[in-house]
């Protein structure tokens, strides 16, 4: 009896393995195709330019003060005036460093705030496709390559089009060869939330 049960298990195991469905999708192409991504990227680029312009203006002010200091300060200049001018330059440099830190933090927060709902929308569509298609895993093929996971695309279904359809992008085609992350974090391999 035990041998019959063991034989049945050995025969059924490969069949159950073959019934498992795996899929992959191109996260970067999907993100690049979304109008919301393009809008968010435009807003982030404008914000980044504004911050860069502010920092450039501060650098120019610091450089102008330093040049003036070098040209006007001589050995005959009283020490209290020299110290005051040096302190002014140091204060400007500290303000510049603080602005650099504040701008980076504000930019990162704005990026997260703008991109998180878009990423969530894509992941909701991926989860919906996973449930409807009864897939065990749906893996982002770009993220998997970055961490050294190889997808045998002959045995895994490409569901990029299905995800795009879920997002209402049926008339659009995936961005050809999109390899750069679209202003958002790429989900980890084996994503299924």
VEXKOLVEX-881192 format. One record per residue (C-alpha): residue in three letters; residue number from 1; x, y, z. Coordinates in nm, 2 decimals. Example, Ala and Ser with C-alpha at 12.3 -4.5 7.8 and 13.67 -1.06 7.14 Angstrom:
2
{code ala	pos 1	px 1.23	py -0.45	pz 0.78}
{code ser	pos 2	px 1.37	py -0.11	pz 0.71}
//
This chain:
193
{code unk	pos 1	px 0.00	py 0.00	pz 0.00}
{code unk	pos 2	px 0.28	py 0.24	pz 0.09}
{code unk	pos 3	px 0.45	py 0.18	pz -0.25}
{code unk	pos 4	px 0.13	py 0.26	pz -0.43}
{code unk	pos 5	px 0.09	py 0.59	pz -0.24}
{code unk	pos 6	px 0.45	py 0.68	pz -0.31}
{code unk	pos 7	px 0.42	py 0.60	pz -0.68}
{code unk	pos 8	px 0.11	py 0.81	pz -0.70}
{code unk	pos 9	px 0.29	py 1.10	pz -0.53}
{code unk	pos 10	px 0.59	py 1.07	pz -0.77}
{code unk	pos 11	px 0.36	py 1.07	pz -1.07}
{code unk	pos 12	px 0.15	py 1.36	pz -0.94}
{code unk	pos 13	px 0.44	py 1.59	pz -0.84}
{code unk	pos 14	px 0.56	py 1.67	pz -1.19}
{code unk	pos 15	px 0.20	py 1.73	pz -1.30}
{code unk	pos 16	px 0.14	py 1.98	pz -1.02}
{code unk	pos 17	px 0.46	py 2.15	pz -1.09}
{code unk	pos 18	px 0.37	py 2.19	pz -1.46}
{code unk	pos 19	px 0.03	py 2.34	pz -1.35}
{code unk	pos 20	px 0.20	py 2.63	pz -1.18}
{code unk	pos 21	px 0.20	py 2.95	pz -1.37}
{code unk	pos 22	px 0.48	py 3.21	pz -1.37}
{code unk	pos 23	px 0.48	py 3.54	pz -1.54}
{code unk	pos 24	px 0.70	py 3.85	pz -1.59}
{code unk	pos 25	px 0.64	py 4.21	pz -1.68}
{code unk	pos 26	px 0.83	py 4.52	pz -1.79}
{code unk	pos 27	px 0.78	py 4.77	pz -1.51}
{code unk	pos 28	px 0.99	py 5.04	pz -1.68}
{code unk	pos 29	px 0.78	py 5.03	pz -2.00}
{code unk	pos 30	px 0.46	py 5.05	pz -1.80}
{code unk	pos 31	px 0.58	py 5.34	pz -1.59}
{code unk	pos 32	px 0.71	py 5.52	pz -1.90}
{code unk	pos 33	px 0.37	py 5.48	pz -2.07}
{code unk	pos 34	px 0.17	py 5.63	pz -1.79}
{code unk	pos 35	px 0.06	py 5.99	pz -1.84}
{code unk	pos 36	px 0.08	py 6.04	pz -1.46}
{code unk	pos 37	px 0.45	py 5.94	pz -1.47}
{code unk	pos 38	px 0.53	py 6.20	pz -1.74}
{code unk	pos 39	px 0.34	py 6.47	pz -1.55}
{code unk	pos 40	px 0.52	py 6.39	pz -1.22}
{code unk	pos 41	px 0.86	py 6.38	pz -1.39}
{code unk	pos 42	px 0.79	py 6.72	pz -1.55}
{code unk	pos 43	px 0.70	py 6.87	pz -1.21}
{code unk	pos 44	px 1.00	py 6.71	pz -1.05}
{code unk	pos 45	px 1.23	py 6.84	pz -1.32}
{code unk	pos 46	px 1.09	py 7.19	pz -1.27}
{code unk	pos 47	px 1.14	py 7.17	pz -0.90}
{code unk	pos 48	px 1.50	py 7.04	pz -0.95}
{code unk	pos 49	px 1.57	py 7.33	pz -1.19}
{code unk	pos 50	px 1.44	py 7.58	pz -0.93}
{code unk	pos 51	px 1.66	py 7.43	pz -0.66}
{code unk	pos 52	px 1.96	py 7.42	pz -0.89}
{code unk	pos 53	px 1.91	py 7.79	pz -0.99}
{code unk	pos 54	px 1.88	py 7.89	pz -0.62}
{code unk	pos 55	px 2.21	py 7.71	pz -0.53}
{code unk	pos 56	px 2.39	py 7.85	pz -0.83}
{code unk	pos 57	px 2.29	py 8.20	pz -0.72}
{code unk	pos 58	px 2.42	py 8.13	pz -0.37}
{code unk	pos 59	px 2.75	py 8.00	pz -0.51}
{code unk	pos 60	px 2.79	py 8.31	pz -0.72}
{code unk	pos 61	px 2.72	py 8.53	pz -0.42}
{code unk	pos 62	px 2.98	py 8.34	pz -0.22}
{code unk	pos 63	px 3.24	py 8.36	pz -0.50}
{code unk	pos 64	px 3.17	py 8.74	pz -0.54}
{code unk	pos 65	px 3.22	py 8.79	pz -0.16}
{code unk	pos 66	px 3.54	py 8.59	pz -0.16}
{code unk	pos 67	px 3.67	py 8.78	pz -0.46}
{code unk	pos 68	px 3.58	py 9.11	pz -0.29}
{code unk	pos 69	px 3.74	py 9.00	pz 0.03}
{code unk	pos 70	px 4.07	py 8.91	pz -0.15}
{code unk	pos 71	px 4.08	py 9.24	pz -0.34}
{code unk	pos 72	px 3.99	py 9.47	pz -0.05}
{code unk	pos 73	px 4.16	py 9.31	pz 0.25}
{code unk	pos 74	px 4.52	py 9.41	pz 0.29}
{code unk	pos 75	px 4.77	py 9.39	pz 0.57}
{code unk	pos 76	px 4.65	py 9.74	pz 0.68}
{code unk	pos 77	px 4.29	py 9.63	pz 0.71}
{code unk	pos 78	px 4.19	py 9.62	pz 1.08}
{code unk	pos 79	px 4.15	py 9.27	pz 1.22}
{code unk	pos 80	px 3.79	py 9.32	pz 1.33}
{code unk	pos 81	px 3.69	py 9.41	pz 0.97}
{code unk	pos 82	px 3.88	py 9.11	pz 0.83}
{code unk	pos 83	px 3.71	py 8.88	pz 1.08}
{code unk	pos 84	px 3.37	py 9.03	pz 1.01}
{code unk	pos 85	px 3.41	py 8.98	pz 0.63}
{code unk	pos 86	px 3.54	py 8.62	pz 0.68}
{code unk	pos 87	px 3.25	py 8.55	pz 0.91}
{code unk	pos 88	px 3.01	py 8.68	pz 0.64}
{code unk	pos 89	px 3.16	py 8.43	pz 0.39}
{code unk	pos 90	px 3.15	py 8.15	pz 0.64}
{code unk	pos 91	px 2.78	py 8.23	pz 0.71}
{code unk	pos 92	px 2.70	py 8.22	pz 0.34}
{code unk	pos 93	px 2.88	py 7.89	pz 0.30}
{code unk	pos 94	px 2.68	py 7.74	pz 0.59}
{code unk	pos 95	px 2.35	py 7.87	pz 0.44}
{code unk	pos 96	px 2.45	py 7.71	pz 0.11}
{code unk	pos 97	px 2.52	py 7.38	pz 0.28}
{code unk	pos 98	px 2.18	py 7.40	pz 0.47}
{code unk	pos 99	px 2.00	py 7.49	pz 0.15}
{code unk	pos 100	px 2.16	py 7.20	pz -0.03}
{code unk	pos 101	px 2.05	py 6.96	pz 0.24}
{code unk	pos 102	px 1.70	py 7.11	pz 0.27}
{code unk	pos 103	px 1.65	py 7.11	pz -0.11}
{code unk	pos 104	px 1.76	py 6.74	pz -0.14}
{code unk	pos 105	px 1.52	py 6.64	pz 0.14}
{code unk	pos 106	px 1.23	py 6.84	pz -0.01}
{code unk	pos 107	px 1.30	py 6.69	pz -0.35}
{code unk	pos 108	px 1.31	py 6.34	pz -0.22}
{code unk	pos 109	px 0.98	py 6.39	pz -0.03}
{code unk	pos 110	px 0.81	py 6.54	pz -0.33}
{code unk	pos 111	px 0.93	py 6.25	pz -0.55}
{code unk	pos 112	px 0.80	py 6.00	pz -0.30}
{code unk	pos 113	px 0.47	py 6.18	pz -0.27}
{code unk	pos 114	px 0.42	py 6.21	pz -0.65}
{code unk	pos 115	px 0.55	py 5.87	pz -0.75}
{code unk	pos 116	px 0.41	py 5.65	pz -0.47}
{code unk	pos 117	px 0.05	py 5.66	pz -0.59}
{code unk	pos 118	px 0.16	py 5.58	pz -0.94}
{code unk	pos 119	px 0.37	py 5.29	pz -0.83}
{code unk	pos 120	px 0.08	py 5.16	pz -0.62}
{code unk	pos 121	px -0.15	py 5.19	pz -0.92}
{code unk	pos 122	px 0.09	py 4.97	pz -1.12}
{code unk	pos 123	px 0.13	py 4.72	pz -0.84}
{code unk	pos 124	px -0.25	py 4.70	pz -0.80}
{code unk	pos 125	px -0.28	py 4.62	pz -1.17}
{code unk	pos 126	px -0.01	py 4.35	pz -1.14}
{code unk	pos 127	px -0.18	py 4.20	pz -0.84}
{code unk	pos 128	px -0.51	py 4.20	pz -1.03}
{code unk	pos 129	px -0.35	py 4.02	pz -1.33}
{code unk	pos 130	px -0.19	py 3.77	pz -1.09}
{code unk	pos 131	px -0.52	py 3.68	pz -0.93}
{code unk	pos 132	px -0.71	py 3.66	pz -1.25}
{code unk	pos 133	px -0.45	py 3.45	pz -1.42}
{code unk	pos 134	px -0.37	py 3.24	pz -1.12}
{code unk	pos 135	px 0.00	py 3.31	pz -1.14}
{code unk	pos 136	px 0.23	py 3.19	pz -0.86}
{code unk	pos 137	px 0.47	py 3.48	pz -0.92}
{code unk	pos 138	px 0.48	py 3.78	pz -1.15}
{code unk	pos 139	px 0.84	py 3.92	pz -1.16}
{code unk	pos 140	px 0.96	py 4.25	pz -1.29}
{code unk	pos 141	px 1.22	py 4.14	pz -1.55}
{code unk	pos 142	px 1.43	py 4.45	pz -1.52}
{code unk	pos 143	px 1.46	py 4.42	pz -1.14}
{code unk	pos 144	px 1.53	py 4.05	pz -1.16}
{code unk	pos 145	px 1.82	py 4.11	pz -1.39}
{code unk	pos 146	px 1.97	py 4.37	pz -1.16}
{code unk	pos 147	px 1.98	py 4.12	pz -0.87}
{code unk	pos 148	px 2.10	py 3.83	pz -1.09}
{code unk	pos 149	px 1.77	py 3.64	pz -1.13}
{code unk	pos 150	px 1.73	py 3.49	pz -1.48}
{code unk	pos 151	px 1.38	py 3.45	pz -1.62}
{code unk	pos 152	px 1.34	py 3.18	pz -1.87}
{code unk	pos 153	px 1.09	py 3.37	pz -2.09}
{code unk	pos 154	px 1.00	py 3.06	pz -2.28}
{code unk	pos 155	px 0.85	py 2.91	pz -1.96}
{code unk	pos 156	px 0.72	py 3.24	pz -1.82}
{code unk	pos 157	px 0.43	py 3.44	pz -1.97}
{code unk	pos 158	px 0.49	py 3.81	pz -2.04}
{code unk	pos 159	px 0.20	py 3.99	pz -1.89}
{code unk	pos 160	px 0.31	py 4.35	pz -1.96}
{code unk	pos 161	px 0.02	py 4.40	pz -2.21}
{code unk	pos 162	px -0.23	py 4.26	pz -1.96}
{code unk	pos 163	px -0.11	py 4.50	pz -1.69}
{code unk	pos 164	px -0.12	py 4.79	pz -1.94}
{code unk	pos 165	px -0.48	py 4.69	pz -2.03}
{code unk	pos 166	px -0.57	py 4.70	pz -1.66}
{code unk	pos 167	px -0.43	py 5.05	pz -1.64}
{code unk	pos 168	px -0.63	py 5.17	pz -1.94}
{code unk	pos 169	px -0.32	py 5.18	pz -2.17}
{code unk	pos 170	px -0.47	py 4.94	pz -2.43}
{code unk	pos 171	px -0.41	py 5.19	pz -2.71}
{code unk	pos 172	px -0.05	py 5.24	pz -2.61}
{code unk	pos 173	px 0.24	py 5.00	pz -2.67}
{code unk	pos 174	px 0.51	py 4.94	pz -2.42}
{code unk	pos 175	px 0.80	py 5.19	pz -2.45}
{code unk	pos 176	px 1.05	py 5.01	pz -2.66}
{code unk	pos 177	px 1.36	py 4.91	pz -2.47}
{code unk	pos 178	px 1.29	py 5.12	pz -2.17}
{code unk	pos 179	px 1.58	py 5.04	pz -1.94}
{code unk	pos 180	px 1.59	py 5.35	pz -1.71}
{code unk	pos 181	px 1.36	py 5.35	pz -1.41}
{code unk	pos 182	px 1.09	py 5.60	pz -1.45}
{code unk	pos 183	px 1.14	py 5.82	pz -1.15}
{code unk	pos 184	px 1.04	py 5.56	pz -0.91}
{code unk	pos 185	px 1.17	py 5.27	pz -0.73}
{code unk	pos 186	px 1.16	py 4.94	pz -0.92}
{code unk	pos 187	px 0.98	py 4.67	pz -0.73}
{code unk	pos 188	px 1.19	py 4.39	pz -0.60}
{code unk	pos 189	px 1.20	py 4.06	pz -0.79}
{code unk	pos 190	px 0.92	py 3.82	pz -0.72}
{code unk	pos 191	px 0.68	py 4.10	pz -0.65}
{code unk	pos 192	px 0.34	py 3.99	pz -0.54}
{code unk	pos 193	px 0.19	py 4.20	pz -0.26}
//
